[in-house]
């Protein structure tokens, strides 16, 4: 009878900062100290310097969730590293629980086991996060409505302004016309002024700029 293969679990540490490299090193040190005290060995560090305003893909959260399997462990210095809002953090924690991944958040003393079981402190904290998430949605909605009402009361036009609007190409109009007339390609011009060929084409049509090649 062939013996069954033993499944190897891994411990991934996720570290994120906006710009401060020193803070990234501090997170690493905090995680390493925790793991030493609790007999854990980090399999890999996923480190990124990026704003929390970026989406999950840019912050490597999508990659993190793909790499984590049932029985694995994710460790972070604090929950705020995972997302920019309470709602975002709650969604990620919920996804980890569904995948039966152990989650350790050092600052909050959270330790959710792979089977989804939690101690009383963790249960209370996760419940509070869920409550705060709902409160956050309501407050954002109320602030948005209040802002729109105040703007309307002051007579400001709401929504996108009508008309074509200004383009960054406007200030280079004479240069672009000269380049086109001298035989430069639209691809060259688009690259020169950091835009796309489609955007350049639309801009030319909008301003009805005709090309008159030099003979």
Secondary structure, 3 states (H helix, E strand, C coil): CCCCCCCCCCEEEEEEECCCHHHHHHHHHHHHHHHHHCCCCCCEEEEEECCCCCCCCCCCHHHHHHHCCCCCEEEECCHHHCCCCHHHHHHHHHHHHHCCCEEEECCCCEEECCCCCCCHHHHHHHHHHHHHHHHHHHHHHHHHHHHHHHHHHCCCCCCCCCCCCCCCCHHHHHHHHHHHHCCCCHHHHHHHCCCCHHHHHHHHHHCCCCCCCCC
